[in-house]
Amino acid sequence: MRAASSSALATVISAWCSTTQAPAPGVEPHRPAPTTAALEAAVDGGELSLDIAQILPITELAIAHRRIEPGWVRGKIVLTADR
């Protein structure tokens, strides 16, 4: 397992925060999503970490799914987009 770099982790979290749904009516909204710079600072400061078990191209999605399905993978499997 390896730790994610601060910029990679910040990018992942920032993307996730920007795609979350608005709260339901009557539910108090969460704090605004942190900026990428704030996330990078949190990772660099040791306040935030993410263990990455493996990085695979998205073309190997089936392999990634087979690895996480049994539930024994510790950390995240990151899929990268081919360009």
N, C-alpha and C positions, 0 to 999 in steps of 0.2 A: 504494500500500500504506500502511496506517496501523498504528500500534501500538495494541494493546488497552489499555483503561484497567485500572488495577490491580484494581479490584473485579470487572470483567467477566472478566478473566483468572483471578483467584482462584476465581471461581464455576465456570468451566469446568474448571479443574484439580481443584478439590475434588470436583466431580461425577464426573470421570473416575476419580479415586483411590478413590472410594467404590464404584465398580462393577467394579473389577478383581477377578479371581478369586484365590482362595487358592492359595498355591504347592503344587506337587505333593508327594506324600510324599517325604521325604528331601531336599527343597530348602529351604535356609535362607530364612525369610521376609524380605522387605524391611523397611526402617524404616517406622514408622507413617506414614500419609498426613499431610502438613502441614495445619495449620489454615488456614482462610480468611484469618485475620489475618496469619499467617506468610507466606502467598503474596502478600498485598497488600504487605507490607513488602518482600519480595524484588523485586517489580515496581517499587515506588517507589524502591528502592535501586539499581535497574539490574542486579540479579543475574539477573533472569528477564524474558524478553520473548517476545512472540508477535506475529508479523506477520499481520494480517488483510487478505486481498485484497478481500473483499466480504462484506457482511451481507445475507442474503436471507430472506424469510419462508419457512416450510416448504412453503407452497403452490407455491413455485418450485423444488422439489427437482430436477425434471428439468433445469431450466436450470443449476443448480449442478453436476449430474452431467456435463452436456455440457461445461461449462467445465473441469472437472478431468480428464476422461477423456484428453485428448491429453497431459497431463503438463506443460504449460507454465505453469500457475498458480503464482506464487510467493506463499507465505503460505497462510492457511487461509480457507476459505469457511465462514462461520458461518450456520447456519439458526436462525431464531427461531420460537418457537411463538406462534401467534395466540391471543389470549385473548378 
